[in-house]
Every structure is written in structure tokens, then in C-alpha cells.
Amino acid sequence: MASISRPEEILIRRQTASGGWSFFESTQISVEATCLALLALSPPKPEAGSSSMDRLLRLQHHDGSWPAFSGDEESSWTTALALNVLNITGDAVSAREQALHWLLEGRGREASWLWRWKFRIADREVRFSPDKYGWPWSPGTVSWVIPSAFSLMAIKQYTVCNRLARAENRIRLGVDMLLDRACVGGGWNSGNSVVYGVPLLPHVEPTAIALLALQDEERTPVIRTSLAWLKRRSVSIESVESLAWCILTLFAYQEPVDHLKIRLATLVGDGRDIRNNATLATAILALRCGEMIHPFVVLR
């Protein structure tokens, strides 16, 4: 049995009594933190018990979605992350099927005819095509880069061996949305690329996660330019979470990451000073690149 690293021990100790993980020291479970912890501790560590996966499944709503936090009634983008976990573990066929259907129905608010009119006629201060929409953070809001990217990865993974027309069409629309929202010089901001005529600067995490969702697509100029931007930016990243996502993405694109993993290991230390459990879990995933199945790999 493989030994458990000190950061993994810290993450296991922070599991709540009811199963799952919060972002910080709270009894309210975060679905995002729980999903990332489950992936970081995969294959399941006996020390963590089996309650975390059971708890995650119990949080699923009747319509197939997941909330952002335990006790919330509103559905959330975390449905994509939960489906990703279940895709990797192969657990809960029915729960996965329900989550897939919920994601296939999901769309940003700009998909409605009224909002399409608004962005074409009444509001020209943002530059994007409302015909190309992804997924929002929560239903009833507009599309954003990160939830769209996670939704694409989850759907692509689930349907890789049997992709029907409905899933393929939704994937194409989501991919078009990401490519449409790319920043002028490559990379992605959180949402739009230009506001009030001013090009927005790219950020590391949206860029890395968007590239993960596009890893199986044709290497268009947008993808090539964005990957080059992320590689250049990687040498100066000091944020643990940003560096971790950068490593996960560059590894998926078969770029060298050993030097980045050394720097990340120094930043993480034994994990005690990383208070955000989602950040700690993401760092563990990045440090284990090459030692485990990459949870965000999308096969062609």
C-alpha cells in the first residue's frame, strides 16, 4: 500500500464528522471541497473512511443536481464536479445518469431570446456571441468560464464511449462559447473578454481550467496561444491554487511540470498552513501528477 503524504494526512483529519469537507473550519459541507478531496485521496484511503462518498451522494437533489453547500436548496455548478468524481470512481450509475441529464439541460441566461436581443441591440458594451452559451454558477444567471469548463469535462468523460447527438451538440455549443470568450492575447478571464471596449487580462485559473476542457479539441490558434500564455505565466505564479491548476493543465498537454511540482511542494510544505481544504486538495492532485490517473483527462 502506498504511503500517505503529510498533506494527505492533514486533509483526512479535516474531514467533518458527518463525512465530506468544508472550505475552512465549518460543519457545513462544501460540495466543491468534498469533490476535490475525494479526487485527491483517490483511490480511497482507509483512513478517510467511506462516509465521504456516501455523504456526497446523499446531497444530490431529486432533479440530479448538487447544491454548493449542504442544506442549500438551489442547484449549483458543483453538479459537474460531482459527476467528474463519479466518472472517475465508477460509482452510482443512476446518480451519474441524472447528473448528466441536468447538465445537458443547463444553459446560461443569455440563451433566452430576450437576453440575445439585449446583447445584440440594447447592450453592446460587452463583446461575445449570445448564441454561444455555456453554463452558469447557478441557474438563471449567465454563462461563466469555469463552470462551463467543468461541465464540458464531466459530459465528455461520461459520454466518451457512447456520445449521442444530444450530448455532442451540447458539447459543441459549450466549446464554441469558451473559444468565443477567450481574451484577445490568449487565455481567459472569468467571463467576458472585452468590456466597454477594453480588453480584459487573462487569469491563471480560468485559463488552466478552460484548457483542460479543450484538451481533446483541435489545436486552434486560440488554444495554442492560451497554452503558450499559461506556460510563460507559470514561472512566476506564487499562489498555491493557481500553480496547482497550472500543473494539472500543463501535464494534460504533455508539457514538463517537474520543476513546477518542486516549487509547489515548497509552497505547500506539510499542508498545515493551507487553510482552504479545496486548495489543499487541488495541490495534492497536482503533486501526484504522473503517480495517479489524472482526474481531468478527457480522451479523444
N, C-alpha and C positions, 0 to 999 in steps of 0.2 A: 504494500500500500504506500502510495506517495506521501511524503511528509507534508505537513501543513505549515505554510509560512506564517510568520508573526502577524502580518496584516490580515491574513485569513482568520487567525485566532481572534484578533480584535473584532472583526466583522461578525464572527459567530457569537461572541459574547454579547454583542449589542442586539441580538435578536430579542424581540419582545416576548413576554410570557405567553401571549396568545398565538405566537407564530408571526412571521413577517418582520419587516424592518420599518422604522420611521426614518425621516431625514436626519433628525437630531434626537435629543433625549425626550421622547414623547411616547405616549401609549397609543396614539392614533397612527395606524399603519399607512405608509405611503406605498402605493402600488408601484410607482417608479423605482423607489429604493429597494422594494422587495424583489421585483423582477431582476434588477441588476445584481443584487446579492445572490439570487438563485443561479444566475448565469456564472457569476464569479466563483461560486462554490461547486460548480458542476465538474465532474459527476458528484452527486450529493455526498456531502461529508457526514459520516455518522454522528459527529459531534454536534451538528446543527439539527439533528432530529428530522422527522418527516412532517412536522406541523406546518412548516412554511408553505409548501406546495398545497397542502390541504386548505390552508387559510386563504391563499391566493384564489383557489377555485371557488371557495365559499363567497368571495367578494364579487363574483361575476353577477351582473344583472340578468333578469329574465330575457331581455332582448339580445343578450350575447355580449354586451359591452362591459367594461370595467369603469369604476369611478377613479378619481385621482387619489382619494383617501378613503379609508374605511369609514362607513357611516354616511358618505355622500350619496345622494340620490341621482345627481347629474352624471351623465356619461362623460367619458374623457378619452383623449388621445392615447392614454395608457393601455387601451384595448390592444393597440398594435404591439406594444412591448410585451404584454401578457401573451399574446398569440405567438410572438417570437420565442418566448420561453417554452411554451408548449410544443412549438415546432421542433425545438432542439431536444427536448426530453421525450417527445413522442407520447406524452400523456394526454388523457382526456379528449378522446376523439370528438365527442359531442360538443364539448366546450369550445374546441377549436373551430368546428363547423359553424357554430353560432357566431363566434367572433368574426370569422371570415365574412359571413353574410352581412353583419353590421358594418364592417369596413367597406364592403363593396357598395353599400348604400350611402356611405358618408361622403360629404362634399362641403366645400366652403360656401359661405353665403353668397359669394359673387356668382355662383352657378345659377341663381334665380334670374328671371328675365328683368326684374326691377333693378337689381344691382348691376346687371350687364348694361342696362340703359344708363344708370348712374355713372358708371366708369367710362362709358363711351361718349356721353353727351354732357352730363352735368358736372362731372369731376374729372378734370384732365391733369390734375397735379401729381398723380401717381402714374407710373408707366408700367403697365402689364396688360396682358390679354385676359379679360374675364371669361373667355371661352375655354381657357386652360386653367382648370382648378384642381386643387389637391384636397387636403384635409385640414380642419381647424384644430385648435387645442380643445375646444368643447363645441358641441352642436350649436348652430345658429350664429357662428362667427365666421370670419373669412379665413381662407387658407394661409397657413404658415409653413415655412421650410421644414422645420424639424419634425412636427407631427406628420407632414406629408411624406418625408423620407422614411420614417419608421413604419408608416402604413404600407408604403411600397415594398419595403423589405419583407414585412410579415406576409403580405399577399404573394409576393414572388416565391418565398420559401415554401409556403403551404401548397401552392399550385404548380410547383416545378415539374412534377411528373404527370400532371393532368390539368392543363390550363385551358379551360373552356373560354369561349368567345367573350362572355361577360367579364371574366377576370382579366383577360388580355386587353379588352377595351378600356377597362378602368385603369390598368397599369399604364397604358399608352397615354392616357389623359394626364395621369399624375406625373409621368416622366416629362411630358411637354410643359407642364406647369413649372417644374423645377428648372428646366432649361430656359424657360421664359423669364424667370425671376433672377437669373444669375447676374451678378454685378458686372459692370462694364469691363473691368480689367481682370475678371475671373473671380471665382469664389462666390459665396453667398452671404448676405445679411440675413436677419431673422425673417424678413418678409419681402418687401419691395426692393428693387434695385435703384430706382430713381424717385425722389420725392421733391416737388416744387422745382423741378428742373435740375436738381443737384444729385449727382451720382453718389450713392451710399457706399461706404467702405465695407469690404467683406469681414466676417468674423470667423474665428477658427472653428468653433463647434458646429455652427450651421454648415460651413463648408465641408468639414470632415464627414458629417452625418449624411449630407446630400450626396457626396461622392460615394459613400457606402451603398446608398440606394441605387446609384447609377453604375455600379461596378461591372454589371453584365451587359451594359449598353455599348453601342458603337462609340468609339473614342472620338467624339465630335470635338471641334475646336474649343467649345465651352468646357468640356470635361478635361481636355489636355491642359488648357490654360489654368483651370482651377486647381488641378493636381500640382502643376508647377508652382502656383502661388502657395499651396499648403506646404510643399517641400521647402520652399525658401523661408516661409514663416516658422517652420518647425525648429530652426536653430536658435530662436530667441524666445520661445514660449516658456514662461515661468509658472503658469497656472497648472496645477496637477490635473484637473479635469480636462482642460483643453489639450494638454500634452498627451493624455491617455487616449482621447478620441483621435488625435492626430496619428498616434502609433497604430491604433486599430485600423484606421483607414489606409495608411501607407503600407501596412503589412498585407492588407487585402489586395492592394495593387502591386504586390510583389516588389516593393521598394525596401531598401535596407533600413532597419529600425533598431538594431542592436545598440547603437550609440545613444539613441533616444531613450531606450529602456534603461540604460545605465543612469542617465540623468533623472529619469522618473523615479527610479529606485532610491536615489539620493533624496529627492524631494519628499517621497513618501515615508522613508525611514521605517519604523516598526508599525506605522499606521495610527498610533495613538493621537497624533496631532491633527489628523484628518477627521474633523468632527462630522462632516456630512457623509452619511453612510452611502448615498448614491455615488458620491465622488470616490470614496474608498473602494467601492465595488468596481467602478469603472477602471480605476488604477490597477486593481488586481487583474482584471481581464487583460489590460494592456501588457502588464508584466508577464503574463502567461502566454502571450502570443508565441506560437510555434510549439507550445507544450500541450495544447488542448485544441479541440475543434473550435474554430473561430465562430462565435455565435451569430455574427452578422455577415457571414459569407453568403452571397447569392450566386447560385450556379446558373450557367447559361442553359 
